Amino acid sequence: MSTEQRERVTAAGTGRPPGRWGARALPVPGAVLSVIGPTADPADGLPEALFVHGLGGSADNWTALMGELAGTVRGEAVDLPGFGWSAPPPDGNLSVSGHVRAVIGYLEATGRGPVHLVGNSLGGAVAVRLAALRPELVRSLVLVSPALPELPPQRTALPTGLLALPGMGRLLQWAGAGRRSVEQTADELLDLLYGDARAIPAEQRELAVAEYRRRLALPYALPVMAGSARGIVTAYTERGEQALWRQAERVEVPVLLVYGLRDKLVSYRSAVRACAAFRDSRLLVLPDSGHVAMMEHPVRVARAVREFLRETGN
């Protein structure tokens, strides 16, 4: 391993606050990923599952759901390149395909495939593309508000799209500098992501604010957000075999779709198209959930996942 790789392993594998499951760093082609889990010993014989977060998120977004599913699957969650505790990719590739490359690298390096692949938002788009391109690595998909092309987007999703414009991230940061505290901005983000942010427990809110403050201090945090937002917008415009909806039609494994009616980033109309696109799909609609149902209502999502896996024989 080169000196640069060792430095990146150190950056990805240290500093994460202790949790229920330990964290480790895993070098893969084009990145070094921070990984949490597994939730069970291999001797337990549970099926393997991998959890992939959305834009601006991290592996920690999945801990509540992973806890609920600990006796059902042997789960691990990854920080995509540049997010959570993973360093940015050296080549700067933050496209959807770049993130797919990293997740494929993880699956090949660990030999854990085929897995039940669970993705939220950007992670959902990553999961769909991966399942279409490398079907032998996937047993099923669970997609929570997946970032599949939706035109026109919801009005409340436009600020996220603006991040994709060159220089806009810096402009938005400058415009908000000194006007809002870290706590105020974090509260606005939580309100964007949750159906009812007022119901978030105080301890969970404090952790979210602390993580947001930590991210703000990282010199690469904003470029990574902007680059990944640009990657999503680019994926929305791709045509032919690379089009995400075309790739959804190629997915052969069973799919569980989870949507919240209070989602401010992905509208319910996408659920209708997704049900039509995937060959073998089931739909869970949570009237009081927002964009991160696995964090907001992990018990209900876990119950649906267990029923889904039983029904599909997985």
N, C-alpha and C positions, 0 to 999 in steps of 0.2 A: 504494500500500500504506500502510495507517495505521501510526501509531507503535506501536500494540499489536501489529499483525501483524509489524512489523520486529523487535520484542522477542522474539516467539515464534519467528520464523525463526532469530534468533541463538541462542536457548536450544536449539533443536532441531538446529542445524547446526554447533555448535562443541563442542569438548571430547572428541569420540569418539576413542579411541586410534587411531593410524594402523593400517590393515590392508591386506590385499591389494587391496581396492577402496575407492575414496574414498567419503566420505559427503557428502550434501547435504540441504538442507532444502527441502521442497515444501509450500507453502500449499494446502490443499484446504478445501472447505466444512466448517466446524466444527472445524478442527484444522490444525496444521502438523506434517507428518510428517518424521522423519529417515529417509533411504533410503540403503542401501548397494548398490553395483553401478553399472552393469551388469558382467557377467562377460565380455562380448564386444562387439566393435564391430558396429554395425548392418550394415556392409558384409559381415559374415560370413554373413548370411542365416539365422542360427539362429532357431528359434521362440522367442517371448517366454515367460518364466516369472516368476511372482511368488510369493514365499515369505512366509507369515504365521505368526508365532510364537504361543505359548500364554500362559496366565496367568502373569505374573511374568517372562516371557522378553523377548527382544529379537531384532532382526534378526541379531545375532551368533550366535544359536543355529543359523543355517543355513550358516555359512561353510564348514564341512567338506563338507556335501552340495553346496553351490554349486561348490566347487572340483572335486569329483568329476564334476559335470555341466557343467563349463565348456565342453566341446567339443560338448555336446548341445543345450543351451538357452542363451539370452541372459537370465541371471537377475538379478533385483533382489530385495531383501528390505526390508520396511518395519518400523519401530517403530510399533506401534499407539499411539493417543493416550494419553499418560501413562506409557508404557513405554520402556525403552531411553533414547534421547536425545530422544524426542518430548515436548513439553510437554503437560500435560493439556488437554482440550478446554475452551474458555471456558464452554460451557453445561453442563459436568459430565455429559454423556451418555456413560456408560461401559457401556451395555447392548450386547448382541450386535448389535442393529440400529445402534447408534451407531458401533461399530467397522466394520460393513458399510458405513455411509455414508462413513467415512473411506477405506476401500479402493476403493470405487466412485469417490470423488473423485480418488484417485490415478490410477486407470485412465483416467478421463476427461481429467484434466489432462495426462497423458503421451501419450495416444493409443496405448497399448501393447496394448490389447485387440484380439481375444480372446487370453487368455494361458492357459498351463498354470498352474493355481492350486494351490499346495502349502500345506497348513495343518496345524499341530500343535495338538492340544488345543483351547483357545479359538479358535485360528486355523482349526482344522478346522470348527468350528461356523460361524464367519464365512464360510468358503469355501462351505459347503453352502447357507446362506441366500442368499449372493450369486448362486450358480449358479442357484438356483430363481427369484430375482427378476429377474436380469439375464442371461439365458442367452447373449445376444449377446457378452458380455464374457469368456466362458470357453470354452476348447478342451477341457480335461480337468481332473479333480480328482485330486490325490494327497493322501490324508488319513492322517496319522500319529497314531494314538490320538485321533481326533476326540472333542470333548466333546459327544456326543449324549446325550439323556436316558437315564439308567440308574437305575432304582429297583428295590430299594433300592441306594444307592451302596455301594462297597466300604468296609469299616471304616476302612482307611487313608486314604480320601479325605474322611472326615468333618471333620477340622480345616480343610480348604479350604472346605467348605461352611459351617462355623461363621463364617468371615470375612464371610459375607453378612448375618449378623444385625447389626442396628444396635448400634454401640458395641462389638461383640465384638473387632474388630481392635485397638482401643485396650486392651481388657482383656487380650488375649493378649500384646500387647507389654509391658504392665505386669507381667503374671505372669512373663514371662521376663527382665525387666530385672535385670541384675546376677547372674543365675544361670548364664548361658551366655555364652561369648565369641562374637564375630562368627564366628570360625573354627568353633566347635562348631555354631552354628546353620546356617552354610553347609554344613557336612558333613551335617547332618541333612536339609537340603533336597536335597542331591545324592543321598543315600541314598534319598530318596522318589522321585526322578525317574529314577534309573538302575537297571538290573537288577543291576549289580555296580559300586557306586561305588568299590570298592577298585582297579578296573582303570583309573580315570581317571589319565592322566599327571600328574605333579606340577605341571608348568607350567600345564596346563589348570585344575587345581584352584586354583592360586594366582590365576589370572585370575578364576575364579568367586568366590573370597573377596573379591578387590578390587572386583569389580562389586557384590557384595552390600553391602559396606561403603559404596560410593558411593551406592547406592540408599537405604540407611538414613539418610543425611544429607539426603536430599531431603524437604522438608516435605510434599510431596503423595504420596510413594510409598505409604504405608499406605492413605490414602483411595482412591487409584487401585486398589490391589489389592482392597480391600473392595468398592468400587463395581463393579469388573468381575466379582468373584465373585458379587455380588448379581445382576449381569446374567445370568450363566450360570444361576443358580438360577431366576430369573424365566423365562428361555427354556425351562427344563425343564418349567415349569408351563403354558406357553402352549398353547392349544387351537386347533382349526380350521385355517385356512390358514396361520397363523403357527407352528404346531407344527413343530419341527425334523424330526421323523420324517416328517411329511406333506410337508415341503419336500424331504427326501431323495428321496421317491418321485417328485417332479416333475423331478429333475435328469435331463437327457437326454444329457449328455456321458459318455464313459467315465470310470470311477472306479477308482483303485488304492487299496486299503485296506491299511494297515500297522499291525500290532498286535504288541506284545511280551507274551509269557506271564508276564513278571515285572513287568508294569505294576501299580503300587500305586494308581493313580488311575482308570484305565479298564480294566474287566475284559474278558476274552476273550468273555464272553457278548454283549457289544455288537457284536463282529465278526459273530456269527451273524445278529443282527438287521439289521446294516448290509448284509450280503450279500443279504439278502432285500429290503431297502428300495430299494436303487439298481438301476436297470434294467439297467445294463451295468457290472458290477463284477468286479474281480479281487482276490484276497486274498493278502497276504504275511504269514506268521506267523514271528516271530523268537523262538525259545524262550528265548534268554538276554538279550533286550532288555527295558528298562523303558518308561517313558513317553515318552522322547525318543530313539527309535531312530535318527533322523537324526544325532544327536550321538554316540550310542554305537556305531553300526555304519553309518557313512556309505557305506562301499564296497558293502556288501550292499544297502542301500536304493537307492543310485545304479544298481546293476546291474539291480534290479527296475524302476526308473523307465525306464531305457533300453529294456528289453524291452517294457515297457508301451507306450511311445511308438511303437516299431517295429510292435508287434502292432496298434495302433489306427490306424496310418497318420498319426500326428501328428508 
